[in-house]
Amino acid sequence: MRIAIVGAGAVGRSIAGELLGNGHTVMLIEKNGAKVRAKSVPGAEWVQADACEVTALEEANLSSCDVVIAATGDDKANLVVSLLAKTEFAVARVVARVKDPRNEWLYTEAWGVDVAVSTPRVLAALVEEAFTVGDVVRLMSFRKGAANLSEITLAEDTPWVGRPLRDVPLPRETVLTAILRGERVITPTPDEPLEAGDELLFVLHGDVEEELQRLLCRDGNC
């Protein structure tokens, strides 16, 4: 994919390095000339411009990008960039960094944001995921909760241990995407038997998380 990252601070440069390593084409857009350091991210295209200006984004050919990541340290700038990317340049996917968690409520489709990333929320989710057994943990939300990436670790006394996936009546709008078992990543199949300690990763509608919790928890009544 061709990906534009607005903001070439430590966060933006780190994201760029990861994406380049995964084989994507990356363009870094930075307003501050002092932060334009091509040698810090070899292989990236650099543009010094104010990404809140439509003309600057036109010159950068933003419409050619599959994804725009608004990664500056300014919520106002990230929201403006997101809105312009979606409405003026029809970018398919816009990911925005939430600098101040108090502003997270603003990062919606109305501002062109498909995915909002709040560091405190992500860290809290990872802590819960690491230590919680038998409870649904929301790792990330898409489209403001219309779809979530959630995880549940099966307890030893869940009624589904030893039974194949075909026996599990998952709620509507719920897709099991992967099973993490030890160091293995397992693609779910109807015949795959569940084991205690399995980490199940779901993409699901936010409204059915409680139903999934009741289905997979220890005694079926929690």
ABEGO torsion letter per residue (X at the ends): XBBBBBEABAAAAAAAAAAAAAGBBBBBBBABAAABBAAABBGBBBBBBBAABAAAAAAAGAAABABBBBABABAAAAAAAAAAAAAAAGBABBBBBBABAAAAAABBAAAGBABBBBAAAAAAAAAAAAABBGBBBBABBBGGGABBBBBBBBBAABAABGBBAAABBBBBGBBBABBBBEABBBBBBAABBBBBGBBBBBBBBAAAAAAAAAAABAAGAX
